[in-house]
Amino acid sequence: MNMKFRLGLLIFGLVLAMQAQTQMNIAQLVDFIRSSIALKQQSDKQVANYLKKDVTLTERLTDKTIEDLRAQGAEPKTLEALRYLRDQSANVKQTASPDLTHSLDTAPDNTLKSGPATASIGVKPVQPPPPNSVQQEQILDSMRQYAMSYASSMPNFVCVRVDRRFVDPRGGDAYHSLGTVLSKVTYHDGQESYKVYSDNGRLVDAELGGMGGGGARSSGEYAGLMRSIFDPKSNAEITWAKWGRLRDRTMVVFNYFIDSGHSSFSIDYGDSPGDDQRIITAYKGLVYADANTGEIDRITFEAVDIPASFPVRSATDRVDYDLVDIGGEKSVLPIAALLHMSTAVHQTSRNEIEFRNYHKYGSNSIIRYDTDPNAPPPPPLPDSKTQEQPVTGTPTIKPSAPAKPGSTSTPSSGSNPWSLPTPPPPPPQ
């Protein structure tokens, strides 16, 4: 089955009208400069002209902030405009605030201190050596088998998808909340479907892609994304990246790249209902997997070479998979995703997505959801479920069989192929 990954962006009414003069505090100025550095959408001259002609500061700008922004990539004309704003804001009252532009280039060097001859040097942990080329091919073969049979072997289920949506209309990371959307997700015979039932505590009945209020949307977090990377039709370039550690398990991590000619990744944009634009882009990212079974536990991706004329400037996502209980059986399914997008109008969107309350789906099953509009959404997952941890020790690659349909950690009917495999017996003495 040809499962395509589709990620959509729908933004309604969030473009700020530029006034003749824009007032900014230092945090907003820093967000704007960092966004212009990251997106590279406007030239150094254009950014500088905007700062000089259209910006008035409500707080005093210091040389320290300017120097930090220089170290972080601000270009000469922009720096000149910042110095102009520094002089213009010299008589503005100084507001006590945290160091918004901390930079290693301008941080004081406290490594050596007076007193006994001791020194403290921060050293980045050294990565263990990668598997050899033969081992890497064996690992990739296990990952490929896992990915290509994942969709057909997933159990049918229903669950709740929690979308915590945030946006910064100025294009930085000073996000404010757009609220929480709860959706009923059904996965049946390889097909995903979404139905929104709560929008900020208000009962609704709508498709996920049809919800208003701005922000970002995504779909395809289940089997489509994984298959798109390992499908031979994608012609993906896959290379070793590093060792990684998630949820107290050490994993292999590979880079991948898929060009636009083989891509199944699309971005949709609309600034009003019925006015959608769509493109297909190249994409790249990382895949985290168990070295011994090929089980895939995290995928990241980033859209590549988005045309300059398209309103969306960047799109990235991260999907985490973990063991979840469905009807007494353990299956590896998505537990969380993190979506970022930015647009040509300097708006950034962030979606924190979680998948909760998994249940088996069947023709006679009835799943009841908490649709009380006054009920709060579930608390976010703990960091231990989604944050990468440092790799400790030297990973061991054991010659175990790849995860495949029918391999389960506990006796079952065989409908749950993505449980952890039974450890092989010890070798004869």
Summary of the structure (lengths in Angstrom):
residues: 429
radius of gyration: 24.6
end to end distance: 46.2
largest distance: 82.3
contacts: 1227
relative contact order: 0.16
helix: 21%
strand: 33%
